[in-house]
């Protein structure tokens, strides 16, 4: 009896437990898990959607301004963009060379052996100053001819004088006198020709007169400097046999004040040049120096291999510090001027992507970056062809600082 009672109570208790604790039921447990998974999936999708909605504007936002405090502003320089006149400029590369029209290879006029030299590389010489001497057999022959002609001339003069006396005494005929006059004139012409033959060796009139008076041959030829300048090359040593035009020349004398700039410009750029244009020349080896020049020659031929045109300019070098072969750049200003908006060069910032920008402000605290395009440059001002207008206040000193700030904020 008691056993049945307990069984009945156990059944009733199990039913009550199932009613009060439904998760103990297998079917209910499966349904409950399905609902829970659906809720979790929906919540996760909502979170991802919200995250996407929040992240999307951050990825596409373009920040082009910075706000500064008073301390930061104190380090900036501000200036208004103004209209200015711009001159088109053209720059290119070349090299310095001696002015070949004022650079002379000093050869001996006749073959001979060098006896003595008087100058060395770097010496400044004047026109007519002796450079070296040459013992020349040709000079000896010319002087021998002079002495022979001079002897004939002296004899003809004496013969003519006697003929005049005899003719005055009626001892000879007029025909004989005229014959003596003709012979004397021929002898005089031969002397003059012989003197010129010696003179071309560089002998002066005094030296020629000395040869005639002393009747002594001087076979030493003195080679003189033909121009004022400086010796830039020497290949002369005593005992060296030299010939006219046989390179290298014993001495090379160049005018160091007037030099050449030799450049090869593209055929397109050559159309921008004209003879007489003035240019500014700068040399890499002399960064603190500037030189003035003027275009002298523009070749009428285009090199078929390089497609360039040879251009030559005269460059003035009063300090005589330019050397042949130095690498140089030159700048040519055009004839036309263009009016446009200009800003100081310090206000232009080259960004990482290669674009150019300036920073503008209205209140001095809120700085806005604007992308610009530039044109010509004159006197430290850069022409702005697009991006800002006249009167806008731009940052000059410290512009690069603002671009760095913007990069860091990103």
C-alpha atoms as a printed R data frame, in Angstrom:
    type eleno elety resid chain resno       x       y        z
1   ATOM     1    CA   UNK     A     1   0.000   0.000    0.000
2   ATOM     2    CA   UNK     A     2   2.705   2.386    0.913
3   ATOM     3    CA   UNK     A     3   4.579   1.435   -2.206
4   ATOM     4    CA   UNK     A     4   1.721   2.430   -4.492
5   ATOM     5    CA   UNK     A     5   1.406   5.694   -2.655
6   ATOM     6    CA   UNK     A     6   5.015   6.471   -3.229
7   ATOM     7    CA   UNK     A     7   4.796   5.576   -6.862
8   ATOM     8    CA   UNK     A     8   1.789   7.829   -7.310
9   ATOM     9    CA   UNK     A     9   3.579  10.714   -5.590
10  ATOM    10    CA   UNK     A    10   6.695  10.157   -7.704
11  ATOM    11    CA   UNK     A    11   4.679  10.366  -10.911
12  ATOM    12    CA   UNK     A    12   2.935  13.496   -9.763
13  ATOM    13    CA   UNK     A    13   6.251  14.995   -8.715
14  ATOM    14    CA   UNK     A    14   7.852  14.212  -12.135
15  ATOM    15    CA   UNK     A    15   4.940  15.826  -13.913
16  ATOM    16    CA   UNK     A    16   5.241  18.890  -11.753
17  ATOM    17    CA   UNK     A    17   8.976  19.031  -12.341
18  ATOM    18    CA   UNK     A    18   8.446  18.853  -16.113
19  ATOM    19    CA   UNK     A    19   5.934  21.640  -15.873
20  ATOM    20    CA   UNK     A    20   8.103  23.858  -13.694
21  ATOM    21    CA   UNK     A    21  11.383  23.047  -15.547
22  ATOM    22    CA   UNK     A    22  10.563  22.862  -19.268
23  ATOM    23    CA   UNK     A    23  14.276  22.845  -20.314
24  ATOM    24    CA   UNK     A    24  14.388  19.348  -18.979
25  ATOM    25    CA   UNK     A    25  12.154  18.469  -21.910
26  ATOM    26    CA   UNK     A    26  14.237  17.482  -24.958
27  ATOM    27    CA   UNK     A    27  11.901  19.049  -27.521
28  ATOM    28    CA   UNK     A    28  11.768  22.268  -25.620
29  ATOM    29    CA   UNK     A    29  15.544  22.316  -25.256
30  ATOM    30    CA   UNK     A    30  16.080  21.999  -29.028
31  ATOM    31    CA   UNK     A    31  13.568  24.756  -29.764
32  ATOM    32    CA   UNK     A    32  15.114  26.992  -27.128
33  ATOM    33    CA   UNK     A    33  18.617  26.584  -28.589
34  ATOM    34    CA   UNK     A    34  17.396  27.420  -32.073
35  ATOM    35    CA   UNK     A    35  15.825  30.639  -30.844
36  ATOM    36    CA   UNK     A    36  18.996  31.546  -28.950
37  ATOM    37    CA   UNK     A    37  21.252  31.010  -32.009
38  ATOM    38    CA   UNK     A    38  18.923  33.135  -34.154
39  ATOM    39    CA   UNK     A    39  19.016  35.924  -31.621
40  ATOM    40    CA   UNK     A    40  22.811  35.826  -31.389
41  ATOM    41    CA   UNK     A    41  23.216  35.863  -35.202
42  ATOM    42    CA   UNK     A    42  20.844  38.813  -35.492
43  ATOM    43    CA   UNK     A    43  22.706  40.709  -32.797
44  ATOM    44    CA   UNK     A    44  26.063  40.057  -34.495
45  ATOM    45    CA   UNK     A    45  24.730  41.235  -37.871
46  ATOM    46    CA   UNK     A    46  23.387  44.396  -36.274
47  ATOM    47    CA   UNK     A    47  26.762  45.072  -34.650
48  ATOM    48    CA   UNK     A    48  28.620  44.596  -37.963
49  ATOM    49    CA   UNK     A    49  26.141  46.856  -39.713
50  ATOM    50    CA   UNK     A    50  26.628  49.530  -37.075
51  ATOM    51    CA   UNK     A    51  30.414  49.133  -37.281
52  ATOM    52    CA   UNK     A    52  30.310  49.533  -41.062
53  ATOM    53    CA   UNK     A    53  28.129  52.580  -40.727
54  ATOM    54    CA   UNK     A    54  30.608  54.126  -38.303
55  ATOM    55    CA   UNK     A    55  33.795  53.190  -40.203
56  ATOM    56    CA   UNK     A    56  32.651  54.170  -43.679
57  ATOM    57    CA   UNK     A    57  32.712  57.951  -43.216
58  ATOM    58    CA   UNK     A    58  36.113  57.724  -41.477
59  ATOM    59    CA   UNK     A    59  37.668  55.997  -44.522
60  ATOM    60    CA   UNK     A    60  36.323  58.479  -47.047
61  ATOM    61    CA   UNK     A    61  36.663  61.722  -45.061
62  ATOM    62    CA   UNK     A    62  39.156  64.216  -46.559
63  ATOM    63    CA   UNK     A    63  40.629  66.525  -43.920
64  ATOM    64    CA   UNK     A    64  42.307  69.563  -45.427
65  ATOM    65    CA   UNK     A    65  42.558  71.946  -42.494
66  ATOM    66    CA   UNK     A    66  44.241  72.388  -39.118
67  ATOM    67    CA   UNK     A    67  43.379  74.668  -36.211
68  ATOM    68    CA   UNK     A    68  46.224  76.351  -34.374
69  ATOM    69    CA   UNK     A    69  46.586  77.966  -30.979
70  ATOM    70    CA   UNK     A    70  48.258  81.311  -30.346
71  ATOM    71    CA   UNK     A    71  51.618  79.728  -29.573
72  ATOM    72    CA   UNK     A    72  51.662  77.782  -32.842
73  ATOM    73    CA   UNK     A    73  50.605  80.827  -34.856
74  ATOM    74    CA   UNK     A    74  53.537  82.850  -33.537
75  ATOM    75    CA   UNK     A    75  55.928  80.721  -35.571
76  ATOM    76    CA   UNK     A    76  54.152  81.281  -38.899
77  ATOM    77    CA   UNK     A    77  54.590  83.978  -41.536
78  ATOM    78    CA   UNK     A    78  51.540  85.264  -43.402
79  ATOM    79    CA   UNK     A    79  51.341  87.244  -46.629
80  ATOM    80    CA   UNK     A    80  48.652  88.154  -49.127
81  ATOM    81    CA   UNK     A    81  48.734  86.779  -52.659
82  ATOM    82    CA   UNK     A    82  49.185  89.735  -55.022
83  ATOM    83    CA   UNK     A    83  49.374  90.387  -58.751
84  ATOM    84    CA   UNK     A    84  52.883  90.587  -60.182
85  ATOM    85    CA   UNK     A    85  54.634  90.699  -63.549
86  ATOM    86    CA   UNK     A    86  56.253  87.413  -64.507
87  ATOM    87    CA   UNK     A    87  58.931  86.905  -67.132
88  ATOM    88    CA   UNK     A    88  59.271  83.587  -68.903
89  ATOM    89    CA   UNK     A    89  62.601  81.898  -68.209
90  ATOM    90    CA   UNK     A    90  64.459  79.105  -69.925
91  ATOM    91    CA   UNK     A    91  67.278  77.155  -68.285
92  ATOM    92    CA   UNK     A    92  69.657  74.502  -69.587
93  ATOM    93    CA   UNK     A    93  73.075  72.966  -69.009
94  ATOM    94    CA   UNK     A    94  76.454  73.438  -70.625
95  ATOM    95    CA   UNK     A    95  80.180  73.746  -69.988
96  ATOM    96    CA   UNK     A    96  82.756  76.521  -69.855
97  ATOM    97    CA   UNK     A    97  85.442  76.723  -72.532
98  ATOM    98    CA   UNK     A    98  88.180  79.123  -73.532
99  ATOM    99    CA   UNK     A    99  87.279  81.752  -76.066
100 ATOM   100    CA   UNK     A   100  88.987  80.257  -79.087
101 ATOM   101    CA   UNK     A   101  88.894  83.634  -80.807
102 ATOM   102    CA   UNK     A   102  91.040  84.933  -77.953
103 ATOM   103    CA   UNK     A   103  93.005  81.733  -77.329
104 ATOM   104    CA   UNK     A   104  96.132  81.226  -79.418
105 ATOM   105    CA   UNK     A   105  98.403  78.246  -79.942
106 ATOM   106    CA   UNK     A   106 101.818  79.851  -80.205
107 ATOM   107    CA   UNK     A   107 103.748  77.863  -82.812
108 ATOM   108    CA   UNK     A   108 107.162  78.710  -84.129
109 ATOM   109    CA   UNK     A   109 106.880  80.215  -87.633
110 ATOM   110    CA   UNK     A   110 109.771  78.047  -88.834
111 ATOM   111    CA   UNK     A   111 111.322  74.733  -87.922
112 ATOM   112    CA   UNK     A   112 113.985  74.837  -85.262
113 ATOM   113    CA   UNK     A   113 115.247  73.679  -81.896
114 ATOM   114    CA   UNK     A   114 114.062  75.298  -78.677
115 ATOM   115    CA   UNK     A   115 116.965  77.001  -76.893
116 ATOM   116    CA   UNK     A   116 115.308  78.752  -73.952
117 ATOM   117    CA   UNK     A   117 111.865  79.309  -72.402
118 ATOM   118    CA   UNK     A   118 110.762  82.354  -70.432
119 ATOM   119    CA   UNK     A   119 107.282  81.525  -69.100
120 ATOM   120    CA   UNK     A   120 105.349  78.742  -67.446
121 ATOM   121    CA   UNK     A   121 101.710  77.686  -67.074
122 ATOM   122    CA   UNK     A   122  99.713  80.260  -65.143
123 ATOM   123    CA   UNK     A   123 101.939  83.202  -66.010
124 ATOM   124    CA   UNK     A   124 100.208  86.331  -67.242
125 ATOM   125    CA   UNK     A   125 101.844  87.660  -70.401
126 ATOM   126    CA   UNK     A   126 101.460  90.743  -72.541
127 ATOM   127    CA   UNK     A   127 101.295  91.045  -76.283
128 ATOM   128    CA   UNK     A   128 104.838  91.016  -77.705
129 ATOM   129    CA   UNK     A   129 106.393  89.381  -74.631
130 ATOM   130    CA   UNK     A   130 108.981  86.648  -75.413
131 ATOM   131    CA   UNK     A   131 107.821  83.111  -74.674
132 ATOM   132    CA   UNK     A   132 110.694  80.990  -76.007
133 ATOM   133    CA   UNK     A   133 113.611  81.045  -78.439
134 ATOM   134    CA   UNK     A   134 114.338  78.707  -81.325
135 ATOM   135    CA   UNK     A   135 117.586  78.188  -83.211
136 ATOM   136    CA   UNK     A   136 116.493  78.201  -86.838
137 ATOM   137    CA   UNK     A   137 118.491  77.426  -89.945
138 ATOM   138    CA   UNK     A   138 115.808  79.188  -91.968
139 ATOM   139    CA   UNK     A   139 116.451  82.372  -90.018
140 ATOM   140    CA   UNK     A   140 120.173  81.995  -90.619
141 ATOM   141    CA   UNK     A   141 119.500  81.658  -94.335
142 ATOM   142    CA   UNK     A   142 117.276  84.738  -94.352
143 ATOM   143    CA   UNK     A   143 119.891  86.791  -92.528
144 ATOM   144    CA   UNK     A   144 122.584  85.547  -94.934
145 ATOM   145    CA   UNK     A   145 120.437  86.695  -97.837
146 ATOM   146    CA   UNK     A   146 120.034  90.066  -96.138
147 ATOM   147    CA   UNK     A   147 123.774  90.537  -95.657
148 ATOM   148    CA   UNK     A   148 124.450  89.547  -99.277
149 ATOM   149    CA   UNK     A   149 121.819  91.961 -100.558
150 ATOM   150    CA   UNK     A   150 123.134  94.688  -98.301
151 ATOM   151    CA   UNK     A   151 126.658  94.173  -99.677
152 ATOM   152    CA   UNK     A   152 125.428  94.426 -103.256
153 ATOM   153    CA   UNK     A   153 123.447  97.525 -102.374
154 ATOM   154    CA   UNK     A   154 126.440  99.264 -100.730
155 ATOM   155    CA   UNK     A   155 128.574  98.476 -103.751
156 ATOM   156    CA   UNK     A   156 125.922  99.778 -106.135
157 ATOM   157    CA   UNK     A   157 125.678 103.008 -104.147
158 ATOM   158    CA   UNK     A   158 129.458 103.522 -104.345
159 ATOM   159    CA   UNK     A   159 129.482 102.700 -108.062
160 ATOM   160    CA   UNK     A   160 126.670 105.146 -108.710
161 ATOM   161    CA   UNK     A   161 128.460 107.923 -106.828
162 ATOM   162    CA   UNK     A   162 131.622 107.422 -108.953
163 ATOM   163    CA   UNK     A   163 129.501 107.304 -112.111
164 ATOM   164    CA   UNK     A   164 127.957 110.640 -111.204
165 ATOM   165    CA   UNK     A   165 131.434 112.171 -110.779
166 ATOM   166    CA   UNK     A   166 132.626 110.740 -114.079
167 ATOM   167    CA   UNK     A   167 129.505 111.912 -115.865
168 ATOM   168    CA   UNK     A   168 130.013 115.375 -114.412
169 ATOM   169    CA   UNK     A   169 133.580 115.300 -115.844
170 ATOM   170    CA   UNK     A   170 132.175 114.097 -119.163
171 ATOM   171    CA   UNK     A   171 134.134 110.839 -118.758
172 ATOM   172    CA   UNK     A   172 131.139 108.511 -119.238
173 ATOM   173    CA   UNK     A   173 128.005 108.744 -121.269
174 ATOM   174    CA   UNK     A   174 124.486 109.333 -119.964
175 ATOM   175    CA   UNK     A   175 123.581 105.764 -120.846
176 ATOM   176    CA   UNK     A   176 126.256 104.393 -118.527
177 ATOM   177    CA   UNK     A   177 125.039 106.662 -115.718
178 ATOM   178    CA   UNK     A   178 121.461 105.502 -116.159
179 ATOM   179    CA   UNK     A   179 122.651 101.905 -116.098
180 ATOM   180    CA   UNK     A   180 124.327 102.498 -112.728
181 ATOM   181    CA   UNK     A   181 121.142 104.122 -111.392
182 ATOM   182    CA   UNK     A   182 119.083 101.105 -112.449
183 ATOM   183    CA   UNK     A   183 121.508  98.703 -110.800
184 ATOM   184    CA   UNK     A   184 121.420 100.729 -107.593
185 ATOM   185    CA   UNK     A   185 117.599 100.717 -107.552
186 ATOM   186    CA   UNK     A   186 117.537  96.935 -108.023
187 ATOM   187    CA   UNK     A   187 120.032  96.463 -105.190
188 ATOM   188    CA   UNK     A   188 117.944  98.695 -102.933
189 ATOM   189    CA   UNK     A   189 114.790  96.672 -103.704
190 ATOM   190    CA   UNK     A   190 116.663  93.435 -102.937
191 ATOM   191    CA   UNK     A   191 117.739  94.822  -99.540
192 ATOM   192    CA   UNK     A   192 114.194  95.806  -98.659
193 ATOM   193    CA   UNK     A   193 112.915  92.353  -99.584
194 ATOM   194    CA   UNK     A   194 115.678  90.696  -97.533
195 ATOM   195    CA   UNK     A   195 114.827  92.847  -94.535
196 ATOM   196    CA   UNK     A   196 111.177  91.781  -94.712
197 ATOM   197    CA   UNK     A   197 112.336  88.184  -95.024
198 ATOM   198    CA   UNK     A   198 114.109  88.553  -91.692
199 ATOM   199    CA   UNK     A   199 111.322  90.587  -90.109
200 ATOM   200    CA   UNK     A   200 108.789  87.770  -90.450
201 ATOM   201    CA   UNK     A   201 110.917  85.726  -88.045
202 ATOM   202    CA   UNK     A   202 110.123  88.266  -85.394
203 ATOM   203    CA   UNK     A   203 113.182  90.439  -85.671
204 ATOM   204    CA   UNK     A   204 112.616  94.124  -84.976
205 ATOM   205    CA   UNK     A   205 113.934  96.982  -87.118
206 ATOM   206    CA   UNK     A   206 116.639  97.665  -84.534
207 ATOM   207    CA   UNK     A   207 117.737  94.032  -84.592
208 ATOM   208    CA   UNK     A   208 117.819  94.013  -88.384
209 ATOM   209    CA   UNK     A   209 119.887  97.190  -88.376
210 ATOM   210    CA   UNK     A   210 122.265  95.592  -85.919
211 ATOM   211    CA   UNK     A   211 122.696  92.576  -88.180
212 ATOM   212    CA   UNK     A   212 123.501  94.842  -91.127
213 ATOM   213    CA   UNK     A   213 125.944  96.984  -89.176
214 ATOM   214    CA   UNK     A   214 127.768  94.134  -87.445
215 ATOM   215    CA   UNK     A   215 127.479  91.834  -90.476
216 ATOM   216    CA   UNK     A   216 126.862  88.984  -88.052
217 ATOM   217    CA   UNK     A   217 124.225  86.264  -88.415
218 ATOM   218    CA   UNK     A   218 121.949  85.696  -85.385
219 ATOM   219    CA   UNK     A   219 120.077  82.424  -85.955
220 ATOM   220    CA   UNK     A   220 118.118  82.573  -82.684
221 ATOM   221    CA   UNK     A   221 114.427  83.213  -83.293
222 ATOM   222    CA   UNK     A   222 112.423  84.804  -80.457
223 ATOM   223    CA   UNK     A   223 108.770  83.698  -80.399
224 ATOM   224    CA   UNK     A   224 106.496  86.368  -78.916
225 ATOM   225    CA   UNK     A   225 103.041  86.214  -77.365
226 ATOM   226    CA   UNK     A   226 100.482  87.422  -79.941
227 ATOM   227    CA   UNK     A   227  97.890  88.540  -77.344
228 ATOM   228    CA   UNK     A   228  97.477  89.646  -73.760
229 ATOM   229    CA   UNK     A   229  96.463  86.703  -71.616
230 ATOM   230    CA   UNK     A   230  97.588  83.823  -69.469
231 ATOM   231    CA   UNK     A   231  99.543  80.729  -70.373
232 ATOM   232    CA   UNK     A   232  97.179  77.770  -70.022
233 ATOM   233    CA   UNK     A   233  99.361  75.110  -71.632
234 ATOM   234    CA   UNK     A   234 103.078  74.526  -72.142
235 ATOM   235    CA   UNK     A   235 104.762  71.770  -74.124
236 ATOM   236    CA   UNK     A   236 108.160  73.437  -74.647
237 ATOM   237    CA   UNK     A   237 111.464  72.090  -73.323
238 ATOM   238    CA   UNK     A   238 114.966  73.159  -74.308
239 ATOM   239    CA   UNK     A   239 116.325  70.948  -77.080
240 ATOM   240    CA   UNK     A   240 112.869  70.036  -78.432
241 ATOM   241    CA   UNK     A   241 112.586  70.207  -82.216
242 ATOM   242    CA   UNK     A   242 109.448  72.119  -83.176
243 ATOM   243    CA   UNK     A   243 107.714  72.753  -86.490
244 ATOM   244    CA   UNK     A   244 104.977  75.158  -87.579
245 ATOM   245    CA   UNK     A   245 101.530  73.721  -86.885
246 ATOM   246    CA   UNK     A   246 102.891  70.507  -85.369
247 ATOM   247    CA   UNK     A   247 100.673  69.839  -82.314
248 ATOM   248    CA   UNK     A   248 100.835  70.170  -79.413
249 ATOM   249    CA   UNK     A   249 101.811  73.808  -79.596
250 ATOM   250    CA   UNK     A   250 104.776  74.801  -77.406
251 ATOM   251    CA   UNK     A   251 102.572  77.376  -75.638
252 ATOM   252    CA   UNK     A   252  98.880  78.209  -75.527
253 ATOM   253    CA   UNK     A   253  97.891  81.705  -74.420
254 ATOM   254    CA   UNK     A   254  94.247  82.476  -73.628
255 ATOM   255    CA   UNK     A   255  92.268  85.539  -72.692
256 ATOM   256    CA   UNK     A   256  90.841  84.524  -69.302
257 ATOM   257    CA   UNK     A   257  88.421  87.424  -68.966
258 ATOM   258    CA   UNK     A   258  86.300  86.503  -71.972
259 ATOM   259    CA   UNK     A   259  85.212  82.861  -72.064
260 ATOM   260    CA   UNK     A   260  82.655  80.728  -73.858
261 ATOM   261    CA   UNK     A   261  79.656  78.770  -72.654
262 ATOM   262    CA   UNK     A   262  78.991  75.805  -74.943
263 ATOM   263    CA   UNK     A   263  75.572  74.133  -74.705
264 ATOM   264    CA   UNK     A   264  73.539  71.641  -76.699
265 ATOM   265    CA   UNK     A   265  69.813  72.379  -76.458
266 ATOM   266    CA   UNK     A   266  66.938  70.352  -77.820
267 ATOM   267    CA   UNK     A   267  65.595  71.391  -81.200
268 ATOM   268    CA   UNK     A   268  62.338  72.448  -79.530
269 ATOM   269    CA   UNK     A   269  64.075  74.672  -76.971
270 ATOM   270    CA   UNK     A   270  66.361  76.147  -79.614
271 ATOM   271    CA   UNK     A   271  63.375  77.998  -81.080
272 ATOM   272    CA   UNK     A   272  63.180  80.029  -77.851
273 ATOM   273    CA   UNK     A   273  66.699  81.397  -78.276
274 ATOM   274    CA   UNK     A   274  68.053  84.239  -80.359
275 ATOM   275    CA   UNK     A   275  71.448  85.845  -80.892
276 ATOM   276    CA   UNK     A   276  72.031  88.705  -78.458
277 ATOM   277    CA   UNK     A   277  69.880  87.307  -75.628
278 ATOM   278    CA   UNK     A   278  71.392  87.940  -72.224
279 ATOM   279    CA   UNK     A   279  71.745  85.084  -69.783
280 ATOM   280    CA   UNK     A   280  72.791  84.350  -66.219
281 ATOM   281    CA   UNK     A   281  75.427  81.643  -65.773
282 ATOM   282    CA   UNK     A   282  76.002  79.649  -62.590
283 ATOM   283    CA   UNK     A   283  78.743  77.098  -62.059
284 ATOM   284    CA   UNK     A   284  78.346  74.125  -59.750
285 ATOM   285    CA   UNK     A   285  81.903  74.475  -58.457
286 ATOM   286    CA   UNK     A   286  81.330  78.169  -57.604
287 ATOM   287    CA   UNK     A   287  77.906  78.285  -55.910
288 ATOM   288    CA   UNK     A   288  78.371  81.820  -54.568
289 ATOM   289    CA   UNK     A   289  79.285  83.351  -57.922
290 ATOM   290    CA   UNK     A   290  77.108  84.482  -60.821
291 ATOM   291    CA   UNK     A   291  78.246  85.467  -64.308
292 ATOM   292    CA   UNK     A   292  76.730  87.443  -67.155
293 ATOM   293    CA   UNK     A   293  76.721  86.280  -70.726
294 ATOM   294    CA   UNK     A   294  75.210  86.860  -74.137
295 ATOM   295    CA   UNK     A   295  74.327  84.390  -76.881
296 ATOM   296    CA   UNK     A   296  76.732  84.807  -79.777
297 ATOM   297    CA   UNK     A   297  76.090  81.865  -82.119
298 ATOM   298    CA   UNK     A   298  73.132  79.512  -82.656
299 ATOM   299    CA   UNK     A   299  73.912  76.684  -85.030
300 ATOM   300    CA   UNK     A   300  71.668  76.296  -88.049
301 ATOM   301    CA   UNK     A   301  72.095  72.508  -87.963
302 ATOM   302    CA   UNK     A   302  70.410  69.881  -85.799
303 ATOM   303    CA   UNK     A   303  72.579  66.950  -84.755
304 ATOM   304    CA   UNK     A   304  70.926  63.894  -86.294
305 ATOM   305    CA   UNK     A   305  72.052  61.594  -83.471
306 ATOM   306    CA   UNK     A   306  71.210  63.676  -80.400
307 ATOM   307    CA   UNK     A   307  68.555  65.948  -81.953
308 ATOM   308    CA   UNK     A   308  70.218  68.954  -80.348
309 ATOM   309    CA   UNK     A   309  71.415  72.350  -81.540
310 ATOM   310    CA   UNK     A   310  74.799  73.760  -80.560
311 ATOM   311    CA   UNK     A   311  74.684  77.200  -78.934
312 ATOM   312    CA   UNK     A   312  77.634  79.384  -77.947
313 ATOM   313    CA   UNK     A   313  77.561  82.339  -75.585
314 ATOM   314    CA   UNK     A   314  80.235  84.817  -74.507
315 ATOM   315    CA   UNK     A   315  80.717  84.929  -70.733
316 ATOM   316    CA   UNK     A   316  82.493  87.705  -68.869
317 ATOM   317    CA   UNK     A   317  84.848  86.508  -66.111
318 ATOM   318    CA   UNK     A   318  86.528  89.584  -64.597
319 ATOM   319    CA   UNK     A   319  87.875  87.594  -61.620
320 ATOM   320    CA   UNK     A   320  89.407  84.968  -63.938
321 ATOM   321    CA   UNK     A   321  88.060  82.120  -61.798
322 ATOM   322    CA   UNK     A   322  86.274  80.058  -64.453
323 ATOM   323    CA   UNK     A   323  88.126  77.048  -65.809
324 ATOM   324    CA   UNK     A   324  87.682  75.331  -69.122
325 ATOM   325    CA   UNK     A   325  85.481  72.244  -68.787
326 ATOM   326    CA   UNK     A   326  83.539  73.429  -65.733
327 ATOM   327    CA   UNK     A   327  79.917  72.257  -65.617
328 ATOM   328    CA   UNK     A   328  77.515  75.207  -65.780
329 ATOM   329    CA   UNK     A   329  73.821  76.074  -65.929
330 ATOM   330    CA   UNK     A   330  72.388  79.122  -67.574
331 ATOM   331    CA   UNK     A   331  69.112  80.993  -67.286
332 ATOM   332    CA   UNK     A   332  67.606  83.087  -70.082
333 ATOM   333    CA   UNK     A   333  64.846  85.596  -69.522
334 ATOM   334    CA   UNK     A   334  62.228  85.983  -72.219
335 ATOM   335    CA   UNK     A   335  61.125  89.251  -73.759
336 ATOM   336    CA   UNK     A   336  57.440  89.000  -72.811
337 ATOM   337    CA   UNK     A   337  55.905  89.644  -69.376
338 ATOM   338    CA   UNK     A   338  52.733  88.066  -68.001
339 ATOM   339    CA   UNK     A   339  50.653  89.443  -65.136
340 ATOM   340    CA   UNK     A   340  49.321  86.915  -62.625
341 ATOM   341    CA   UNK     A   341  48.781  85.992  -58.981
342 ATOM   342    CA   UNK     A   342  52.069  85.423  -57.193
343 ATOM   343    CA   UNK     A   343  53.087  83.986  -53.835
344 ATOM   344    CA   UNK     A   344  56.522  83.656  -52.201
345 ATOM   345    CA   UNK     A   345  58.370  80.497  -53.098
346 ATOM   346    CA   UNK     A   346  58.475  79.500  -49.396
347 ATOM   347    CA   UNK     A   347  54.685  79.237  -49.407
348 ATOM   348    CA   UNK     A   348  54.639  76.391  -51.956
349 ATOM   349    CA   UNK     A   349  54.635  72.903  -50.422
350 ATOM   350    CA   UNK     A   350  55.321  69.782  -52.470
351 ATOM   351    CA   UNK     A   351  53.166  66.980  -51.102
352 ATOM   352    CA   UNK     A   352  54.053  63.295  -50.977
353 ATOM   353    CA   UNK     A   353  51.998  62.535  -54.085
354 ATOM   354    CA   UNK     A   354  53.870  65.186  -56.073
355 ATOM   355    CA   UNK     A   355  51.100  67.796  -56.012
356 ATOM   356    CA   UNK     A   356  51.714  71.388  -54.947
357 ATOM   357    CA   UNK     A   357  49.710  73.179  -52.295
358 ATOM   358    CA   UNK     A   358  49.474  76.401  -50.285
359 ATOM   359    CA   UNK     A   359  47.900  77.065  -46.894
360 ATOM   360    CA   UNK     A   360  45.347  79.877  -46.641
361 ATOM   361    CA   UNK     A   361  43.577  81.451  -43.661
362 ATOM   362    CA   UNK     A   362  40.963  84.090  -42.949
363 ATOM   363    CA   UNK     A   363  41.106  84.412  -39.156
364 ATOM   364    CA   UNK     A   364  44.752  83.433  -38.608
365 ATOM   365    CA   UNK     A   365  43.842  80.268  -36.665
366 ATOM   366    CA   UNK     A   366  41.919  78.062  -39.088
367 ATOM   367    CA   UNK     A   367  44.359  76.981  -41.820
368 ATOM   368    CA   UNK     A   368  43.054  75.414  -45.036
369 ATOM   369    CA   UNK     A   369  45.190  73.553  -47.564
370 ATOM   370    CA   UNK     A   370  44.530  74.258  -51.250
371 ATOM   371    CA   UNK     A   371  46.042  72.403  -54.187
372 ATOM   372    CA   UNK     A   372  47.507  74.779  -56.788
373 ATOM   373    CA   UNK     A   373  49.207  74.746  -60.163
374 ATOM   374    CA   UNK     A   374  52.192  76.978  -60.747
375 ATOM   375    CA   UNK     A   375  53.663  78.796  -63.725
376 ATOM   376    CA   UNK     A   376  56.632  81.128  -64.058
377 ATOM   377    CA   UNK     A   377  58.940  82.434  -61.348
378 ATOM   378    CA   UNK     A   378  60.309  85.964  -60.977
379 ATOM   379    CA   UNK     A   379  62.214  87.606  -58.112
380 ATOM   380    CA   UNK     A   380  61.265  84.953  -55.575
381 ATOM   381    CA   UNK     A   381  57.573  84.933  -56.502
382 ATOM   382    CA   UNK     A   382  55.856  81.922  -58.042
383 ATOM   383    CA   UNK     A   383  52.944  82.398  -60.409
384 ATOM   384    CA   UNK     A   384  49.765  80.565  -59.340
385 ATOM   385    CA   UNK     A   385  47.724  79.709  -62.405
386 ATOM   386    CA   UNK     A   386  44.977  77.849  -60.545
387 ATOM   387    CA   UNK     A   387  43.957  77.288  -56.917
388 ATOM   388    CA   UNK     A   388  43.873  80.667  -55.160
389 ATOM   389    CA   UNK     A   389  42.869  84.242  -55.937
390 ATOM   390    CA   UNK     A   390  44.419  87.628  -55.392
391 ATOM   391    CA   UNK     A   391  44.129  88.926  -51.841
392 ATOM   392    CA   UNK     A   392  43.974  85.550  -50.123
393 ATOM   393    CA   UNK     A   393  46.149  85.386  -47.035
394 ATOM   394    CA   UNK     A   394  48.616  82.528  -47.297
395 ATOM   395    CA   UNK     A   395  51.193  80.980  -45.005
396 ATOM   396    CA   UNK     A   396  54.791  81.528  -46.080
397 ATOM   397    CA   UNK     A   397  57.130  80.675  -43.212
398 ATOM   398    CA   UNK     A   398  56.045  77.375  -41.654
399 ATOM   399    CA   UNK     A   399  53.890  76.059  -44.512
400 ATOM   400    CA   UNK     A   400  55.672  72.724  -44.485
401 ATOM   401    CA   UNK     A   401  54.994  72.527  -40.737
402 ATOM   402    CA   UNK     A   402  51.243  72.629  -41.384
403 ATOM   403    CA   UNK     A   403  51.450  69.843  -43.988
404 ATOM   404    CA   UNK     A   404  53.327  67.708  -41.465
405 ATOM   405    CA   UNK     A   405  50.675  68.385  -38.827
406 ATOM   406    CA   UNK     A   406  47.953  67.287  -41.217
407 ATOM   407    CA   UNK     A   407  49.828  64.077  -42.017
408 ATOM   408    CA   UNK     A   408  50.258  63.257  -38.339
409 ATOM   409    CA   UNK     A   409  46.564  63.894  -37.590
410 ATOM   410    CA   UNK     A   410  45.570  61.447  -40.316
